[in-house]
Amino acid sequence: MSGSLTEHEVARFSATGHTGPVAALSPKEVAHYRGKLEVFEAEQGQPLTALPGKVRTKTHLLFTWMNELAQHPKVLDAVESLIGPDILLYHLTSWLKEPRDGSYVSWHQDSTYFYLEPFEQVTAWIALTDATPENGCLQILPGSHKHGQREHVIGDPRGNLLSNGQHIELSIDEREAIPVVVPSGHVSLHHTHLVHSSGPNETDERRIGIGVSYIPPHVRFVGEGTKSVTLVRGSDPFGYFGRETPPTADFDEAARNHHAEKCLEFFESHGSRNWA
C-alpha cells in the first residue's frame, strides 16, 4: 500500500488507534485556508460555529477552499496509507474553539454517529492552528479502539460541541489519557472506535481544527435512509452511496441549497440519534 506514512506510523495506528502528527500543509497554505475562513467570518460578523444552518457540518459543500483542503494530496496520502488508494469523504466537521469560551468535547467514539460497517472509517484532524493541552487539543485513550463500539448516553449539552451532550457510558480514568499535540499544518489520524475527547481552550487565541472522515468504498452505511459522499481519490467500484456536488463558488445559493439538502439527509438517516 502506498502513501506517506512509514511502517512504524501504520503499526502505531494499528496498536493505539492513532498516529501522527504528520506534516501536510506549508505555512503559506495554512495562512491561506485560515485567511479564507476568517474573511468569511468577518463578512458574516460572527464565528462559523455561531452561524445557523449547521454550517460547521459538511462545510466542504459550502466553500471551494474547504473542499480543496479536505482533498489536500498530503492528507490523502496519509489516509491512503491506512485504508488504501480508493477514498470517499464521508463527513466533515469544523472544530473551532474561541478563546476562553469554555467549549469542550465529551468522551466519545466517532463510530457512534456514522453507522458504517466494517469499522474502517478514519478521521483526519487537520490543524490550522497549533493544538495544545492549553487550547483544548484532542486527548485519547490509546488502544481503546480494540474494544469495539461502546454505549453512549445523552448528557448536559451546555458547552459541549457534541449536539446532545452525548458521552460514552464508561468510567474514564483520565490519568490514562494522552494529549495529542498537533502543530499547525499537521494532521493527526485516529480510528473510528478510538475513545477521545478534548478540553476547553484556556488561551487568548483561537483553536482551529478540521475533522474529516474518510472511508474505503467497500464500507456500507447500515443506518436508516441514504447517505451521500464525495469521491476524493481513486475509484468507487461499489456505488453504495449517493454523490455530493462540490461547490463551484463560495457560499452561493446553489452551495447553500445543496449543503442544506445533504445535511438533512445526514441527520434524518440517524433517526432519533441526531448526534453528529
C-alpha positions as CSV (number, residue, x, y, z in Angstrom):
1,M,0.0,0.0,0.0
2,S,1.4,3.4,-1.0
3,G,1.0,6.6,1.0
4,S,3.0,9.0,3.2
5,L,3.1,7.1,6.5
6,T,6.0,5.0,7.5
7,E,5.6,1.4,8.5
8,H,6.2,2.5,12.1
9,E,3.4,5.0,11.9
10,V,1.0,2.5,10.3
11,A,1.9,0.0,13.1
12,R,1.3,2.6,15.7
13,F,-2.2,3.3,14.3
14,S,-3.0,-0.4,14.5
15,A,-1.7,-0.7,18.1
16,T,-3.0,2.5,19.6
17,G,-5.8,3.6,17.2
18,H,-4.0,6.8,16.5
19,T,-1.0,8.1,14.6
20,G,0.6,11.4,13.8
21,P,1.1,14.3,13.8
22,V,2.2,14.2,10.1
23,A,3.3,17.2,8.2
24,A,0.8,18.2,5.5
25,L,0.3,21.9,4.8
26,S,3.0,24.5,4.3
27,P,2.8,27.7,6.4
28,K,1.7,29.5,3.3
29,E,-1.2,27.0,2.8
30,V,-2.2,27.3,6.5
31,A,-2.4,31.1,6.2
32,H,-4.4,30.8,3.0
33,Y,-7.1,28.4,4.5
34,R,-7.3,30.2,7.8
35,G,-7.5,33.5,6.0
36,K,-10.4,32.3,3.8
37,L,-12.2,31.2,6.9
38,E,-11.7,34.4,8.9
39,V,-12.5,36.7,5.9
40,F,-15.8,34.9,5.6
41,E,-16.5,35.2,9.4
42,A,-15.7,38.9,9.2
43,E,-18.2,39.3,6.4
44,Q,-20.8,37.5,8.5
45,G,-20.0,39.3,11.7
46,Q,-19.7,36.2,13.8
47,P,-17.7,32.9,14.0
48,L,-18.5,30.0,11.8
49,T,-19.8,28.0,14.8
50,A,-22.4,30.7,15.6
51,L,-24.0,30.7,12.2
52,P,-27.3,28.9,11.6
53,G,-27.9,26.0,9.3
54,K,-25.2,23.6,10.6
55,V,-22.5,25.5,8.7
56,R,-19.8,23.8,10.8
57,T,-21.0,20.4,9.4
58,K,-20.2,19.3,5.9
59,T,-18.5,22.7,5.4
60,H,-16.8,21.3,2.3
61,L,-20.1,21.6,0.5
62,L,-20.2,25.4,1.1
63,F,-16.7,26.6,0.2
64,T,-14.4,25.7,-2.6
65,W,-11.4,26.2,-0.4
66,M,-12.7,23.8,2.3
67,N,-13.4,21.2,-0.3
68,E,-9.8,21.7,-1.6
69,L,-8.4,21.4,2.0
70,A,-10.3,18.1,2.5
71,Q,-8.7,16.8,-0.6
72,H,-5.1,18.0,0.1
73,P,-2.8,15.5,-1.5
74,K,-0.6,15.1,1.6
75,V,-3.7,14.5,3.8
76,L,-5.0,11.9,1.3
77,D,-1.5,10.3,1.1
78,A,-1.6,9.7,4.9
79,V,-5.2,8.4,4.7
80,E,-4.2,6.1,1.8
81,S,-1.6,4.5,4.0
82,L,-4.3,3.3,6.3
83,I,-7.4,2.5,4.1
84,G,-6.0,2.1,0.5
85,P,-6.0,4.1,-2.7
86,D,-9.8,4.5,-3.1
87,I,-11.1,7.1,-0.7
88,L,-14.5,8.5,0.0
89,L,-15.1,11.7,2.1
90,Y,-17.9,10.6,4.3
91,H,-18.3,13.6,6.7
92,L,-16.5,16.8,7.7
93,T,-16.8,18.9,10.9
94,S,-15.1,22.3,11.6
95,W,-13.9,22.2,15.2
96,L,-13.4,25.8,16.3
97,K,-12.8,26.8,19.9
98,E,-12.8,30.5,20.6
99,P,-10.5,32.0,23.3
100,R,-11.7,31.0,26.8
101,D,-15.2,30.2,25.6
102,G,-15.4,27.1,27.8
103,S,-16.5,24.7,25.0
104,Y,-15.3,21.1,25.1
105,V,-16.0,17.7,23.6
106,S,-17.0,14.8,25.9
107,W,-15.5,11.3,25.7
108,H,-16.9,9.5,22.7
109,Q,-16.2,7.4,19.6
110,D,-16.8,8.7,16.1
111,S,-18.4,5.3,15.1
112,T,-21.3,6.1,17.3
113,Y,-22.7,8.6,14.8
114,F,-21.8,7.0,11.4
115,Y,-23.5,3.6,11.2
116,L,-20.8,2.2,9.0
117,E,-19.6,-1.4,8.6
118,P,-16.9,-2.7,8.5
119,F,-15.4,-0.3,11.0
120,E,-12.7,1.2,8.8
121,Q,-13.5,4.9,8.9
122,V,-10.5,7.1,9.7
123,T,-10.7,10.7,11.0
124,A,-8.0,13.1,9.8
125,W,-7.8,16.1,12.2
126,I,-6.2,19.0,10.2
127,A,-4.7,21.7,12.4
128,L,-4.9,25.3,11.1
129,T,-3.6,26.5,14.5
130,D,-1.4,24.7,17.0
131,A,-3.4,22.2,19.0
132,T,-2.1,22.0,22.6
133,P,-3.3,20.9,26.0
134,E,-3.8,24.6,26.9
135,N,-6.1,25.3,24.0
136,G,-8.1,22.1,24.1
137,C,-6.3,19.6,21.9
138,L,-7.6,16.0,21.4
139,Q,-6.9,13.6,24.2
140,I,-7.1,9.8,23.6
141,L,-7.2,6.5,25.4
142,P,-4.6,4.5,23.5
143,G,-5.7,1.1,22.4
144,S,-9.4,1.7,23.3
145,H,-10.3,1.1,19.6
146,K,-9.7,-2.6,20.2
147,H,-12.8,-3.0,22.4
148,G,-15.3,-2.1,19.7
149,Q,-18.4,0.1,20.0
150,R,-19.3,1.4,23.4
151,E,-22.7,2.6,24.6
152,H,-23.3,6.3,24.7
153,V,-25.8,8.3,26.6
154,I,-27.2,11.8,26.3
155,G,-25.9,14.3,28.8
156,D,-25.7,18.1,29.6
157,P,-25.3,19.9,26.2
158,R,-24.1,23.2,27.7
159,G,-20.7,24.0,26.4
160,N,-20.4,20.6,24.7
161,L,-19.6,20.7,21.0
162,L,-21.4,17.4,20.6
163,S,-25.0,18.4,20.0
164,N,-26.8,16.5,22.7
165,G,-24.1,16.3,25.3
166,Q,-23.6,12.7,24.4
167,H,-20.8,10.8,26.0
168,I,-19.5,7.3,26.4
169,E,-21.1,5.2,29.2
170,L,-17.8,4.2,30.7
171,S,-15.8,5.3,33.7
172,I,-12.8,7.1,32.3
173,D,-9.5,7.3,34.2
174,E,-8.2,10.5,32.7
175,R,-4.7,9.7,34.0
176,E,-4.5,7.1,31.2
177,A,-5.4,9.8,28.6
178,I,-2.7,11.1,26.3
179,P,-2.9,14.6,24.8
180,V,-2.4,14.8,21.0
181,V,-0.3,17.9,20.3
182,V,-0.7,18.8,16.6
183,P,1.4,21.7,15.2
184,S,-0.3,24.0,12.7
185,G,-0.1,22.5,9.2
186,H,0.0,18.9,10.5
187,V,-2.6,16.2,10.5
188,S,-3.5,13.6,13.2
189,L,-5.3,10.4,12.3
190,H,-7.5,8.2,14.5
191,H,-9.6,5.1,14.3
192,T,-13.4,5.2,14.3
193,H,-13.6,3.3,17.6
194,L,-10.9,5.3,19.4
195,V,-12.2,6.8,22.7
196,H,-11.3,10.5,22.7
197,S,-12.4,13.9,24.0
198,S,-11.0,17.5,24.3
199,G,-11.0,20.1,27.0
200,P,-11.7,23.9,26.8
201,N,-9.5,26.5,25.2
202,E,-7.9,28.3,28.1
203,T,-5.8,30.6,26.0
204,D,-6.3,34.0,24.3
205,E,-6.0,32.6,20.8
206,R,-8.4,30.6,18.7
207,R,-8.0,26.8,18.2
208,I,-9.0,25.8,14.7
209,G,-9.1,22.2,13.5
210,I,-10.9,20.5,10.7
211,G,-12.0,16.9,11.2
212,V,-12.5,14.9,8.0
213,S,-13.9,11.4,8.0
214,Y,-12.7,9.1,5.2
215,I,-13.8,5.6,4.3
216,P,-12.8,3.0,1.6
217,P,-15.7,2.4,-0.8
218,H,-16.4,-1.2,0.3
219,V,-17.7,0.2,3.6
220,R,-21.5,0.3,3.8
221,F,-24.0,2.5,5.6
222,V,-26.2,0.4,7.8
223,G,-28.5,3.0,9.3
224,E,-31.9,4.3,8.1
225,G,-32.3,6.1,4.8
226,T,-29.4,7.0,2.4
227,K,-26.1,8.8,2.6
228,S,-24.0,10.7,0.1
229,V,-20.2,11.0,-0.1
230,T,-17.5,12.7,-2.2
231,L,-15.1,10.6,-4.1
232,V,-11.7,12.2,-3.3
233,R,-9.2,9.7,-4.7
234,G,-9.2,6.6,-6.9
235,S,-12.5,5.0,-7.9
236,D,-15.7,3.6,-6.3
237,P,-16.5,0.2,-7.8
238,F,-19.2,-0.5,-5.2
239,G,-21.5,2.5,-5.5
240,Y,-23.1,2.1,-2.1
241,F,-23.6,5.8,-1.6
242,G,-25.1,8.8,-3.3
243,R,-22.9,11.6,-4.5
244,E,-22.3,15.1,-3.2
245,T,-21.8,18.0,-5.6
246,P,-18.7,20.1,-4.9
247,P,-19.3,23.9,-4.7
248,T,-18.3,26.0,-7.7
249,A,-18.5,29.2,-5.7
250,D,-18.2,30.1,-2.0
251,F,-21.4,30.1,-0.1
252,D,-23.6,30.9,-3.1
253,E,-27.2,29.9,-3.3
254,A,-26.5,26.6,-5.1
255,A,-23.9,25.6,-2.5
256,R,-26.2,26.6,0.4
257,N,-29.1,24.7,-1.0
258,H,-27.1,21.5,-1.7
259,H,-25.5,21.8,1.7
260,A,-28.9,22.0,3.4
261,E,-30.2,19.0,1.4
262,K,-27.2,16.8,2.3
263,C,-27.2,17.9,6.0
264,L,-30.9,17.0,6.2
265,E,-30.1,13.6,4.6
266,F,-27.3,13.0,7.0
267,F,-29.2,13.9,10.2
268,E,-32.5,12.3,9.1
269,S,-30.7,9.0,8.5
270,H,-29.8,8.9,12.2
271,G,-33.4,8.8,13.3
272,S,-33.7,9.8,16.9
273,R,-29.9,9.7,17.5
274,N,-29.2,13.2,16.0
275,W,-25.8,13.3,17.4
276,A,-23.3,14.3,14.7
